[in-house]
Amino acid sequence: MSERAQHHQVLVLGAGIAGVAATHFLKENGVTDVVILEASHRIGGRINTVEFGKTSTGDKALVELGANWIHGRAHNPVYHRALESGLLEPLVLLDRMDGYYYTEEGRCLSKELGEKLWRQFNAFEKETGIYFDQNIETSSTMAEYFTERLNDFIAQFSADDRSDLQLMANTMLNYLSFHIGDNLKFISLQYDGSYEDIPGGEVKIPKGFLEVVKTFTTDFDTDTVKFGTTVTNIDWDQSKQGLHPVKVSCSLVGGEEKTYTCDHLIVTCSLGVLKKAVKDVTLFRPQLPVDKQKSISRLGFGKVNKIFLYYEKPFWKPGCASVKLAWSSKYSDVDEKKEWYKRIFSFDEVMDNPSVLVAWISTSAAHHMEQLPEAEVSKTCTAILRQFLNNPDVPEPTSISRSTWCCNPLTLGSYSYINMDSTPADFNTIADPLFSKDGKPIVQFAGEATHPRWNSTTHGALDSARREADRLTKFFTNQKV
Ligand SMILES: Cc1cc2nc3c(=O)[nH]c(=O)nc-3n(C[C@H](O)[C@H](O)[C@H](O)COP(=O)(O)OP(=O)(O)OC[C@H]3O[C@@H](n4cnc5c(N)ncnc54)[C@H](O)[C@@H]3O)c2cc1C
Protein backbone atom coordinates (compact mmCIF):
# COMPACT_ATOMS: atom_id res chain seq x y z
CA MET A 1 0.00 0.00 0.00
CA SER A 2 1.28 3.49 -0.86
CA GLU A 3 2.27 5.53 2.21
CA ARG A 4 -0.12 8.22 1.10
CA ALA A 5 -3.18 5.95 1.11
CA GLN A 6 -5.92 7.26 3.36
CA HIS A 7 -8.09 4.66 5.09
CA HIS A 8 -11.81 4.82 5.85
CA GLN A 9 -14.17 2.16 7.11
CA VAL A 10 -16.59 2.85 4.26
CA LEU A 11 -16.05 4.65 0.95
CA VAL A 12 -18.89 5.57 -1.38
CA LEU A 13 -18.31 6.16 -5.09
CA GLY A 14 -20.57 9.01 -6.27
CA ALA A 15 -22.55 11.83 -4.65
CA GLY A 16 -25.82 11.36 -6.56
CA ILE A 17 -28.94 10.72 -4.48
CA ALA A 18 -27.95 7.06 -3.92
CA GLY A 19 -24.43 7.87 -2.66
CA VAL A 20 -25.45 10.80 -0.49
CA ALA A 21 -28.44 8.95 1.02
CA ALA A 22 -26.44 5.74 1.68
CA THR A 23 -23.87 7.83 3.57
CA HIS A 24 -26.61 9.56 5.57
CA PHE A 25 -28.33 6.26 6.47
CA LEU A 26 -25.00 4.75 7.59
CA LYS A 27 -24.27 7.77 9.78
CA GLU A 28 -27.80 7.55 11.20
CA ASN A 29 -27.06 3.89 12.02
CA GLY A 30 -23.90 4.84 13.91
CA VAL A 31 -21.33 4.16 11.17
CA THR A 32 -19.39 7.42 11.24
CA ASP A 33 -16.25 6.83 9.16
CA VAL A 34 -17.83 7.20 5.71
CA VAL A 35 -16.40 9.30 2.89
CA ILE A 36 -17.81 9.94 -0.60
CA LEU A 37 -15.51 10.19 -3.64
CA GLU A 38 -17.17 12.38 -6.28
CA ALA A 39 -15.60 13.25 -9.61
CA SER A 40 -17.58 16.43 -10.22
CA HIS A 41 -17.78 19.53 -8.04
CA ARG A 42 -21.36 19.14 -6.91
CA ILE A 43 -23.76 16.73 -5.26
CA GLY A 44 -26.87 15.42 -7.05
CA GLY A 45 -25.53 13.56 -10.12
CA ARG A 46 -28.51 13.18 -12.44
CA ILE A 47 -30.46 15.54 -10.18
CA ASN A 48 -29.19 18.94 -11.30
CA THR A 49 -31.21 22.07 -10.50
CA VAL A 50 -29.55 25.15 -12.03
CA GLU A 51 -30.32 28.85 -12.36
CA PHE A 52 -31.66 29.86 -15.76
CA GLY A 53 -34.28 32.48 -16.68
CA LYS A 54 -36.03 34.77 -14.22
CA THR A 55 -39.12 34.71 -12.05
CA SER A 56 -42.04 37.12 -12.46
CA THR A 57 -40.42 39.34 -9.82
CA GLY A 58 -37.13 39.42 -11.75
CA ASP A 59 -35.20 37.03 -9.46
CA LYS A 60 -33.08 34.19 -10.81
CA ALA A 61 -35.30 31.24 -11.73
CA LEU A 62 -34.55 27.51 -11.75
CA VAL A 63 -34.63 24.70 -14.29
CA GLU A 64 -34.07 20.97 -13.86
CA LEU A 65 -31.45 19.58 -16.24
CA GLY A 66 -32.10 16.09 -14.86
CA ALA A 67 -34.92 14.69 -12.69
CA ASN A 68 -38.03 16.85 -12.74
CA TRP A 69 -40.91 15.02 -11.08
CA ILE A 70 -41.44 12.73 -8.13
CA HIS A 71 -43.17 9.82 -9.87
CA GLY A 72 -46.10 8.97 -7.58
CA ARG A 73 -46.86 9.56 -3.92
CA ALA A 74 -48.27 6.56 -1.97
CA HIS A 75 -45.15 4.69 -0.79
CA ASN A 76 -42.61 6.76 -2.74
CA PRO A 77 -39.64 7.41 -0.38
CA VAL A 78 -38.59 10.57 -2.28
CA TYR A 79 -42.10 11.98 -1.94
CA HIS A 80 -42.13 11.28 1.80
CA ARG A 81 -38.67 12.76 2.29
CA ALA A 82 -39.68 15.92 0.41
CA LEU A 83 -42.99 16.16 2.27
CA GLU A 84 -41.39 15.71 5.72
CA SER A 85 -38.78 18.31 4.81
CA GLY A 86 -41.46 20.87 3.93
CA LEU A 87 -40.43 20.94 0.27
CA LEU A 88 -43.85 20.33 -1.26
CA GLU A 89 -45.65 23.55 -0.45
CA PRO A 90 -47.58 24.23 -2.57
CA LEU A 91 -48.32 20.76 -3.94
CA VAL A 92 -47.89 21.00 -7.73
CA LEU A 93 -49.08 18.10 -9.86
CA LEU A 94 -48.37 17.71 -13.57
CA ASP A 95 -51.33 17.53 -15.96
CA ARG A 96 -50.12 16.04 -19.22
CA MET A 97 -53.42 16.88 -20.93
CA ASP A 98 -52.60 20.59 -20.67
CA GLY A 99 -51.72 22.36 -23.90
CA TYR A 100 -52.52 21.87 -27.57
CA TYR A 101 -51.39 19.69 -30.47
CA TYR A 102 -50.11 21.51 -33.57
CA THR A 103 -49.31 20.12 -37.00
CA GLU A 104 -46.43 20.88 -39.35
CA GLU A 105 -48.86 23.07 -41.35
CA GLY A 106 -49.52 25.17 -38.25
CA ARG A 107 -52.98 23.76 -37.57
CA CYS A 108 -54.14 23.45 -33.95
CA LEU A 109 -55.86 20.08 -33.53
CA SER A 110 -59.04 19.32 -31.60
CA LYS A 111 -58.30 19.25 -27.86
CA GLU A 112 -61.22 16.89 -27.29
CA LEU A 113 -59.89 14.38 -29.80
CA GLY A 114 -56.42 14.66 -28.25
CA GLU A 115 -57.80 13.93 -24.79
CA LYS A 116 -59.71 10.91 -26.08
CA LEU A 117 -56.55 9.48 -27.60
CA TRP A 118 -54.43 10.30 -24.53
CA ARG A 119 -56.86 8.46 -22.23
CA GLN A 120 -56.73 5.43 -24.53
CA PHE A 121 -52.95 5.66 -24.81
CA ASN A 122 -52.74 5.54 -21.01
CA ALA A 123 -55.04 2.53 -20.92
CA PHE A 124 -52.82 0.74 -23.47
CA GLU A 125 -49.78 1.60 -21.36
CA LYS A 126 -51.40 0.06 -18.26
CA GLU A 127 -52.34 -3.07 -20.21
CA THR A 128 -48.70 -3.79 -21.08
CA GLY A 129 -48.45 -5.07 -17.48
CA ILE A 130 -50.31 -8.31 -18.21
CA TYR A 131 -47.38 -9.82 -20.11
CA PHE A 132 -45.19 -9.64 -17.03
CA ASP A 133 -47.87 -10.09 -14.35
CA GLN A 134 -49.49 -13.12 -16.00
CA ASN A 135 -46.30 -14.48 -17.51
CA ILE A 136 -47.68 -14.32 -21.07
CA GLU A 137 -44.79 -14.82 -23.46
CA THR A 138 -44.30 -12.18 -26.14
CA SER A 139 -41.39 -11.24 -28.35
CA SER A 140 -42.93 -7.88 -29.32
CA THR A 141 -41.27 -4.55 -28.82
CA MET A 142 -43.13 -1.62 -27.27
CA ALA A 143 -43.07 0.05 -30.72
CA GLU A 144 -44.91 -2.91 -32.30
CA TYR A 145 -47.42 -3.15 -29.46
CA PHE A 146 -48.35 0.55 -29.45
CA THR A 147 -48.46 0.86 -33.24
CA GLU A 148 -50.90 -2.04 -33.48
CA ARG A 149 -53.12 -0.96 -30.58
CA LEU A 150 -53.24 2.66 -31.70
CA ASN A 151 -54.01 1.71 -35.32
CA ASP A 152 -56.92 -0.48 -34.17
CA PHE A 153 -58.29 2.30 -31.99
CA ILE A 154 -57.90 5.02 -34.62
CA ALA A 155 -59.58 2.85 -37.29
CA GLN A 156 -62.94 3.38 -35.54
CA PHE A 157 -62.99 7.11 -36.32
CA SER A 158 -64.03 9.09 -39.41
CA ALA A 159 -61.42 9.60 -42.15
CA ASP A 160 -60.78 13.24 -41.11
CA ASP A 161 -60.33 12.40 -37.46
CA ARG A 162 -58.20 9.37 -38.33
CA SER A 163 -55.45 11.43 -39.93
CA ASP A 164 -55.39 13.92 -37.02
CA LEU A 165 -55.35 11.09 -34.48
CA GLN A 166 -52.44 9.48 -36.30
CA LEU A 167 -50.47 12.72 -36.00
CA MET A 168 -51.22 13.00 -32.28
CA ALA A 169 -50.24 9.34 -31.83
CA ASN A 170 -46.76 10.29 -33.13
CA THR A 171 -46.47 12.90 -30.34
CA MET A 172 -47.47 10.32 -27.74
CA LEU A 173 -44.94 7.76 -29.01
CA ASN A 174 -42.21 10.40 -28.80
CA TYR A 175 -43.38 11.23 -25.26
CA LEU A 176 -43.27 7.55 -24.26
CA SER A 177 -39.74 7.23 -25.68
CA PHE A 178 -38.69 10.08 -23.39
CA HIS A 179 -40.47 8.53 -20.42
CA ILE A 180 -38.85 5.11 -20.87
CA GLY A 181 -35.60 6.56 -22.20
CA ASP A 182 -35.03 5.28 -25.74
CA ASN A 183 -36.55 4.29 -29.09
CA LEU A 184 -39.52 2.00 -28.39
CA LYS A 185 -38.16 -0.55 -30.91
CA PHE A 186 -35.48 -1.42 -28.33
CA ILE A 187 -37.87 -1.81 -25.41
CA SER A 188 -39.28 -5.13 -24.27
CA LEU A 189 -43.06 -5.47 -24.00
CA GLN A 190 -42.58 -8.66 -21.98
CA TYR A 191 -41.08 -6.87 -18.99
CA ASP A 192 -42.69 -3.43 -19.12
CA GLY A 193 -44.94 -4.50 -16.23
CA SER A 194 -41.99 -5.30 -13.98
CA TYR A 195 -41.65 -1.55 -13.34
CA GLU A 196 -44.01 -0.68 -10.48
CA ASP A 197 -45.98 2.52 -11.09
CA ILE A 198 -46.68 4.34 -7.84
CA PRO A 199 -50.07 6.07 -7.76
CA GLY A 200 -50.48 9.74 -6.87
CA GLY A 201 -49.41 11.65 -9.98
CA GLU A 202 -46.28 13.53 -10.91
CA VAL A 203 -45.16 15.92 -8.17
CA LYS A 204 -42.98 18.98 -8.75
CA ILE A 205 -40.59 20.31 -6.08
CA PRO A 206 -41.03 24.09 -6.25
CA LYS A 207 -37.57 24.97 -4.88
CA GLY A 208 -35.84 22.39 -7.06
CA PHE A 209 -35.16 18.65 -6.89
CA LEU A 210 -31.68 19.25 -5.51
CA GLU A 211 -33.27 20.39 -2.24
CA VAL A 212 -34.26 16.76 -1.56
CA VAL A 213 -30.66 15.60 -1.99
CA LYS A 214 -29.47 18.36 0.35
CA THR A 215 -31.70 17.03 3.15
CA PHE A 216 -29.40 14.00 3.37
CA THR A 217 -26.25 16.09 3.86
CA THR A 218 -27.17 17.98 7.03
CA ASP A 219 -25.13 15.50 9.14
CA PHE A 220 -22.09 15.63 6.81
CA ASP A 221 -18.75 17.16 7.86
CA THR A 222 -17.11 19.60 5.48
CA ASP A 223 -14.90 16.81 4.11
CA THR A 224 -17.45 13.98 3.95
CA VAL A 225 -17.57 14.49 0.17
CA LYS A 226 -14.24 14.64 -1.64
CA PHE A 227 -15.12 16.63 -4.76
CA GLY A 228 -13.01 16.57 -7.94
CA THR A 229 -11.97 13.01 -7.11
CA THR A 230 -12.41 10.61 -10.02
CA VAL A 231 -12.16 6.94 -9.11
CA THR A 232 -9.99 5.31 -11.77
CA ASN A 233 -9.33 1.90 -10.29
CA ILE A 234 -10.88 -0.38 -7.67
CA ASP A 235 -8.64 -3.22 -6.44
CA TRP A 236 -11.13 -5.37 -4.60
CA ASP A 237 -9.16 -8.51 -3.95
CA GLN A 238 -6.54 -7.23 -1.56
CA SER A 239 -7.40 -9.25 1.53
CA LYS A 240 -5.38 -12.31 0.57
CA GLN A 241 -2.30 -10.14 0.76
CA GLY A 242 -3.23 -9.23 4.34
CA LEU A 243 -4.15 -5.69 3.30
CA HIS A 244 -7.35 -3.70 3.67
CA PRO A 245 -9.83 -5.42 1.34
CA VAL A 246 -10.33 -2.57 -1.14
CA LYS A 247 -7.84 -0.11 -2.62
CA VAL A 248 -9.32 2.79 -4.58
CA SER A 249 -7.10 4.85 -6.91
CA CYS A 250 -8.29 8.31 -7.86
CA SER A 251 -7.17 11.12 -10.09
CA LEU A 252 -7.65 14.61 -8.72
CA VAL A 253 -8.21 17.85 -10.59
CA GLY A 254 -4.81 19.00 -11.81
CA GLY A 255 -3.58 15.50 -12.50
CA GLU A 256 -2.52 14.53 -8.98
CA GLU A 257 -3.25 10.93 -7.93
CA LYS A 258 -4.53 9.77 -4.58
CA THR A 259 -5.10 6.35 -3.09
CA TYR A 260 -7.70 5.38 -0.51
CA THR A 261 -8.25 2.08 1.22
CA CYS A 262 -11.43 0.89 2.88
CA ASP A 263 -13.10 -2.13 4.42
CA HIS A 264 -16.27 -1.59 2.39
CA LEU A 265 -17.00 0.30 -0.83
CA ILE A 266 -20.45 1.24 -2.13
CA VAL A 267 -20.41 1.90 -5.89
CA THR A 268 -23.22 4.17 -7.13
CA CYS A 269 -22.04 5.33 -10.57
CA SER A 270 -24.51 5.14 -13.46
CA LEU A 271 -25.09 2.07 -15.62
CA GLY A 272 -23.50 4.04 -18.47
CA VAL A 273 -20.25 4.35 -16.49
CA LEU A 274 -20.37 0.64 -15.53
CA LYS A 275 -20.96 -0.32 -19.17
CA LYS A 276 -17.87 1.60 -20.27
CA ALA A 277 -15.82 -0.03 -17.50
CA VAL A 278 -16.87 -3.51 -18.67
CA LYS A 279 -16.29 -2.70 -22.35
CA ASP A 280 -12.88 -1.09 -21.85
CA VAL A 281 -11.82 -3.54 -19.10
CA THR A 282 -11.18 -0.68 -16.67
CA LEU A 283 -12.22 0.44 -13.17
CA PHE A 284 -12.36 -2.99 -11.48
CA ARG A 285 -9.33 -5.17 -10.80
CA PRO A 286 -9.91 -8.07 -10.96
CA GLN A 287 -12.76 -7.64 -13.44
CA LEU A 288 -16.30 -8.06 -12.11
CA PRO A 289 -17.74 -11.60 -12.07
CA VAL A 290 -18.87 -12.67 -15.54
CA ASP A 291 -22.61 -12.77 -14.74
CA LYS A 292 -22.45 -9.20 -13.44
CA GLN A 293 -20.55 -8.06 -16.52
CA LYS A 294 -23.18 -9.69 -18.74
CA SER A 295 -26.07 -7.99 -16.93
CA ILE A 296 -24.34 -4.61 -17.13
CA SER A 297 -23.72 -5.07 -20.86
CA ARG A 298 -27.22 -6.41 -21.60
CA LEU A 299 -29.47 -3.83 -19.91
CA GLY A 300 -30.48 -0.74 -21.84
CA PHE A 301 -29.29 2.73 -20.83
CA GLY A 302 -31.38 5.54 -22.27
CA LYS A 303 -30.71 8.83 -24.01
CA VAL A 304 -32.80 11.75 -22.85
CA ASN A 305 -32.21 15.51 -22.87
CA LYS A 306 -33.90 18.86 -22.37
CA ILE A 307 -33.36 22.14 -24.20
CA PHE A 308 -34.27 25.34 -22.32
CA LEU A 309 -35.00 28.50 -24.31
CA TYR A 310 -34.95 31.89 -22.58
CA TYR A 311 -36.75 34.87 -24.14
CA GLU A 312 -36.21 38.44 -23.00
CA LYS A 313 -39.78 39.05 -24.22
CA PRO A 314 -41.89 35.85 -24.12
CA PHE A 315 -44.01 35.55 -27.27
CA TRP A 316 -46.60 33.14 -25.89
CA LYS A 317 -49.66 33.74 -23.75
CA PRO A 318 -48.86 32.79 -20.13
CA GLY A 319 -50.74 29.62 -19.25
CA CYS A 320 -50.63 28.10 -22.76
CA ALA A 321 -48.72 25.30 -20.97
CA SER A 322 -47.55 23.16 -23.85
CA VAL A 323 -47.08 23.24 -27.62
CA LYS A 324 -47.29 19.55 -28.57
CA LEU A 325 -45.65 18.65 -31.88
CA ALA A 326 -47.77 16.36 -34.05
CA TRP A 327 -45.06 15.38 -36.57
CA SER A 328 -46.34 13.89 -39.81
CA SER A 329 -43.50 11.33 -40.17
CA LYS A 330 -44.35 7.87 -38.88
CA TYR A 331 -42.56 7.17 -35.57
CA SER A 332 -40.58 4.30 -37.07
CA ASP A 333 -39.52 6.30 -40.16
CA VAL A 334 -37.59 9.07 -38.41
CA ASP A 335 -33.87 9.28 -39.21
CA GLU A 336 -32.67 10.17 -35.69
CA LYS A 337 -29.46 11.77 -36.92
CA LYS A 338 -30.60 13.80 -39.93
CA GLU A 339 -34.01 14.59 -38.45
CA TRP A 340 -33.04 14.63 -34.76
CA TYR A 341 -35.53 17.44 -34.05
CA LYS A 342 -38.44 15.11 -34.94
CA ARG A 343 -37.95 13.42 -31.58
CA ILE A 344 -38.89 16.64 -29.74
CA PHE A 345 -42.43 16.02 -28.58
CA SER A 346 -43.31 19.38 -27.05
CA PHE A 347 -42.22 22.83 -25.93
CA ASP A 348 -43.59 23.43 -22.43
CA GLU A 349 -43.77 26.34 -20.04
CA VAL A 350 -41.58 25.99 -16.93
CA MET A 351 -43.03 26.54 -13.46
CA ASP A 352 -42.13 29.92 -11.88
CA ASN A 353 -40.01 30.70 -14.91
CA PRO A 354 -42.29 32.70 -17.22
CA SER A 355 -39.63 33.54 -19.85
CA VAL A 356 -38.48 29.97 -20.49
CA LEU A 357 -39.75 27.11 -22.64
CA VAL A 358 -38.38 23.56 -22.38
CA ALA A 359 -38.14 21.10 -25.28
CA TRP A 360 -37.97 17.38 -24.45
CA ILE A 361 -35.99 15.01 -26.66
CA SER A 362 -34.94 11.35 -26.42
CA THR A 363 -33.37 8.43 -28.35
CA SER A 364 -30.12 8.67 -30.33
CA ALA A 365 -31.52 12.01 -31.58
CA ALA A 366 -30.92 13.37 -28.06
CA HIS A 367 -27.31 12.17 -28.17
CA HIS A 368 -26.85 13.73 -31.61
CA MET A 369 -28.35 17.06 -30.47
CA GLU A 370 -25.69 17.35 -27.72
CA GLN A 371 -22.95 17.37 -30.31
CA LEU A 372 -24.38 20.17 -32.46
CA PRO A 373 -23.37 23.82 -32.05
CA GLU A 374 -25.69 25.65 -29.64
CA ALA A 375 -26.60 28.17 -32.36
CA GLU A 376 -27.85 25.35 -34.62
CA VAL A 377 -30.02 23.89 -31.85
CA SER A 378 -31.42 27.34 -31.11
CA LYS A 379 -32.16 28.04 -34.81
CA THR A 380 -33.82 24.64 -35.29
CA CYS A 381 -36.07 25.14 -32.25
CA THR A 382 -37.09 28.57 -33.55
CA ALA A 383 -37.87 27.18 -37.02
CA ILE A 384 -40.04 24.44 -35.44
CA LEU A 385 -41.96 26.90 -33.28
CA ARG A 386 -42.53 29.25 -36.25
CA GLN A 387 -43.74 26.35 -38.41
CA PHE A 388 -46.05 24.63 -35.91
CA LEU A 389 -47.49 27.88 -34.52
CA ASN A 390 -47.78 29.30 -38.04
CA ASN A 391 -46.15 32.46 -36.76
CA PRO A 392 -43.06 33.80 -38.58
CA ASP A 393 -42.60 36.38 -35.82
CA VAL A 394 -41.57 33.88 -33.15
CA PRO A 395 -38.22 35.37 -32.06
CA GLU A 396 -34.89 33.60 -31.59
CA PRO A 397 -34.37 32.88 -27.87
CA THR A 398 -32.02 35.27 -26.05
CA SER A 399 -30.08 32.31 -24.70
CA ILE A 400 -30.37 28.53 -24.42
CA SER A 401 -29.20 25.89 -21.98
CA ARG A 402 -29.31 22.17 -22.67
CA SER A 403 -28.46 18.98 -20.83
CA THR A 404 -25.75 16.71 -22.23
CA TRP A 405 -26.26 13.48 -20.31
CA CYS A 406 -25.02 11.18 -23.09
CA CYS A 407 -21.62 12.82 -23.64
CA ASN A 408 -21.04 13.54 -19.94
CA PRO A 409 -18.39 10.93 -18.96
CA LEU A 410 -19.88 10.74 -15.45
CA THR A 411 -23.27 9.53 -16.70
CA LEU A 412 -22.95 8.37 -20.37
CA GLY A 413 -26.72 8.29 -20.78
CA SER A 414 -29.90 9.05 -18.87
CA TYR A 415 -31.51 6.07 -17.10
CA SER A 416 -31.81 2.30 -17.38
CA TYR A 417 -34.50 0.28 -19.17
CA ILE A 418 -35.16 -3.36 -20.02
CA ASN A 419 -34.32 -3.92 -23.67
CA MET A 420 -35.02 -6.99 -25.80
CA ASP A 421 -31.94 -8.85 -24.46
CA SER A 422 -32.41 -8.29 -20.74
CA THR A 423 -34.76 -9.17 -17.89
CA PRO A 424 -35.53 -7.62 -14.47
CA ALA A 425 -33.16 -10.20 -12.94
CA ASP A 426 -30.28 -8.22 -14.47
CA PHE A 427 -30.94 -5.38 -11.99
CA ASN A 428 -30.58 -7.86 -9.11
CA THR A 429 -27.38 -9.29 -10.56
CA ILE A 430 -25.87 -5.80 -10.74
CA ALA A 431 -26.97 -5.21 -7.14
CA ASP A 432 -25.28 -8.38 -5.81
CA PRO A 433 -22.35 -7.42 -3.56
CA LEU A 434 -18.83 -8.75 -4.04
CA PHE A 435 -17.81 -10.74 -0.99
CA SER A 436 -14.36 -11.44 0.42
CA LYS A 437 -13.31 -15.09 0.83
CA ASP A 438 -14.43 -14.92 4.47
CA GLY A 439 -17.90 -13.71 3.49
CA LYS A 440 -17.68 -9.94 4.10
CA PRO A 441 -19.51 -7.66 1.67
CA ILE A 442 -16.55 -5.63 0.44
CA VAL A 443 -17.98 -3.97 -2.67
CA GLN A 444 -21.70 -3.14 -2.79
CA PHE A 445 -23.75 -1.58 -5.58
CA ALA A 446 -26.51 1.01 -5.27
CA GLY A 447 -28.16 3.43 -7.71
CA GLU A 448 -31.21 3.39 -9.94
CA ALA A 449 -29.97 0.54 -12.16
CA THR A 450 -29.80 -1.82 -9.18
CA HIS A 451 -33.53 -1.61 -8.46
CA PRO A 452 -35.73 -4.22 -10.21
CA ARG A 453 -39.10 -2.48 -9.61
CA TRP A 454 -38.19 1.22 -9.57
CA ASN A 455 -35.22 1.34 -11.92
CA SER A 456 -34.65 4.61 -13.77
CA THR A 457 -36.01 6.79 -10.97
CA THR A 458 -34.84 8.88 -8.03
CA HIS A 459 -36.96 6.76 -5.67
CA GLY A 460 -35.32 3.59 -7.02
CA ALA A 461 -31.92 5.15 -6.35
CA LEU A 462 -32.97 6.22 -2.84
CA ASP A 463 -34.45 2.83 -1.97
CA SER A 464 -31.27 1.09 -3.16
CA ALA A 465 -29.26 3.37 -0.83
CA ARG A 466 -31.41 2.25 2.10
CA ARG A 467 -30.96 -1.39 1.05
CA GLU A 468 -27.14 -1.19 0.96
CA ALA A 469 -26.84 0.91 4.14
CA ASP A 470 -29.02 -1.64 5.96
CA ARG A 471 -27.01 -4.54 4.53
CA LEU A 472 -23.80 -3.07 5.88
CA THR A 473 -25.28 -2.07 9.24
CA LYS A 474 -26.62 -5.59 9.69
CA PHE A 475 -23.20 -6.97 8.86
CA PHE A 476 -21.54 -4.71 11.48
CA THR A 477 -24.17 -5.67 14.07
CA ASN A 478 -23.62 -9.39 13.47
CA GLN A 479 -19.84 -8.87 13.76
CA LYS A 480 -20.29 -7.47 17.25
CA VAL A 481 -22.42 -10.38 18.52
C1 LIG B 1 -33.07 14.10 -18.19
C2 LIG B 1 -33.45 13.23 -17.03
C3 LIG B 1 -34.72 13.34 -16.48
C4 LIG B 1 -35.08 12.55 -15.39
N1 LIG B 1 -36.32 12.72 -14.84
C5 LIG B 1 -36.63 12.05 -13.71
C6 LIG B 1 -37.83 12.35 -13.01
O1 LIG B 1 -38.61 13.24 -13.43
N2 LIG B 1 -38.10 11.63 -11.88
C7 LIG B 1 -37.26 10.68 -11.40
O2 LIG B 1 -37.56 10.07 -10.36
N3 LIG B 1 -36.10 10.38 -12.04
C8 LIG B 1 -35.76 11.06 -13.16
N4 LIG B 1 -34.57 10.83 -13.77
C9 LIG B 1 -33.71 9.75 -13.27
C10 LIG B 1 -32.96 10.15 -12.00
O3 LIG B 1 -32.36 11.41 -12.19
C11 LIG B 1 -31.91 9.10 -11.68
O4 LIG B 1 -32.51 7.81 -11.65
C12 LIG B 1 -31.24 9.30 -10.31
O5 LIG B 1 -30.94 10.66 -10.09
C13 LIG B 1 -29.99 8.44 -10.28
O6 LIG B 1 -29.30 8.62 -9.06
P1 LIG B 1 -28.02 7.72 -8.73
O7 LIG B 1 -27.52 8.18 -7.41
O8 LIG B 1 -28.35 6.30 -8.93
O9 LIG B 1 -26.94 8.05 -9.88
P2 LIG B 1 -26.24 9.43 -10.29
O10 LIG B 1 -27.14 10.57 -10.00
O11 LIG B 1 -25.77 9.25 -11.68
O12 LIG B 1 -24.99 9.53 -9.30
C14 LIG B 1 -23.75 8.92 -9.57
C15 LIG B 1 -22.63 9.87 -9.16
O13 LIG B 1 -21.39 9.20 -9.40
C16 LIG B 1 -20.45 10.14 -9.89
N5 LIG B 1 -19.41 9.40 -10.61
C17 LIG B 1 -19.53 8.70 -11.77
N6 LIG B 1 -18.37 8.12 -12.09
C18 LIG B 1 -17.48 8.45 -11.12
C19 LIG B 1 -16.11 8.14 -10.87
N7 LIG B 1 -15.40 7.35 -11.70
N8 LIG B 1 -15.51 8.64 -9.76
C20 LIG B 1 -16.21 9.43 -8.89
N9 LIG B 1 -17.49 9.77 -9.08
C21 LIG B 1 -18.13 9.27 -10.17
C22 LIG B 1 -21.29 11.06 -10.77
O14 LIG B 1 -20.66 12.30 -10.98
C23 LIG B 1 -22.59 11.17 -9.97
O15 LIG B 1 -22.56 12.28 -9.10
C24 LIG B 1 -34.17 11.63 -14.84
C25 LIG B 1 -32.88 11.52 -15.38
C26 LIG B 1 -32.51 12.31 -16.47
C27 LIG B 1 -31.13 12.20 -17.02
The ligand as a Gaussian input file, in Angstrom:
#p B3LYP/6-31G(d) Opt

LIG

0 1
 C      -33.067000      14.098000     -18.186000
 C      -33.449000      13.235000     -17.027000
 C      -34.719000      13.342000     -16.478000
 C      -35.080000      12.551000     -15.389000
 N      -36.317000      12.717000     -14.844000
 C      -36.633000      12.048000     -13.707000
 C      -37.833000      12.346000     -13.012000
 O      -38.608000      13.236000     -13.432000
 N      -38.100000      11.634000     -11.882000
 C      -37.265000      10.681000     -11.396000
 O      -37.558000      10.072000     -10.357000
 N      -36.098000      10.380000     -12.040000
 C      -35.762000      11.059000     -13.159000
 N      -34.571000      10.828000     -13.771000
 C      -33.709000       9.752000     -13.271000
 C      -32.960000      10.154000     -12.000000
 O      -32.357000      11.405000     -12.187000
 C      -31.913000       9.097000     -11.684000
 O      -32.511000       7.814000     -11.654000
 C      -31.240000       9.303000     -10.314000
 O      -30.941000      10.665000     -10.087000
 C      -29.987000       8.439000     -10.277000
 O      -29.302000       8.623000      -9.058000
 P      -28.021000       7.720000      -8.725000
 O      -27.521000       8.179000      -7.411000
 O      -28.352000       6.300000      -8.930000
 O      -26.943000       8.055000      -9.879000
 P      -26.243000       9.430000     -10.287000
 O      -27.142000      10.571000     -10.001000
 O      -25.771000       9.250000     -11.681000
 O      -24.986000       9.529000      -9.302000
 C      -23.750000       8.924000      -9.570000
 C      -22.630000       9.874000      -9.163000
 O      -21.390000       9.196000      -9.400000
 C      -20.453000      10.135000      -9.892000
 N      -19.410000       9.400000     -10.610000
 C      -19.526000       8.702000     -11.767000
 N      -18.371000       8.121000     -12.086000
 C      -17.481000       8.449000     -11.117000
 C      -16.106000       8.138000     -10.869000
 N      -15.399000       7.348000     -11.698000
 N      -15.511000       8.640000      -9.761000
 C      -16.213000       9.425000      -8.888000
 N      -17.492000       9.766000      -9.083000
 C      -18.133000       9.270000     -10.173000
 C      -21.289000      11.055000     -10.773000
 O      -20.661000      12.301000     -10.982000
 C      -22.591000      11.166000      -9.966000
 O      -22.563000      12.275000      -9.099000
 C      -34.166000      11.632000     -14.843000
 C      -32.876000      11.520000     -15.380000
 C      -32.515000      12.311000     -16.465000
 C      -31.127000      12.204000     -17.023000

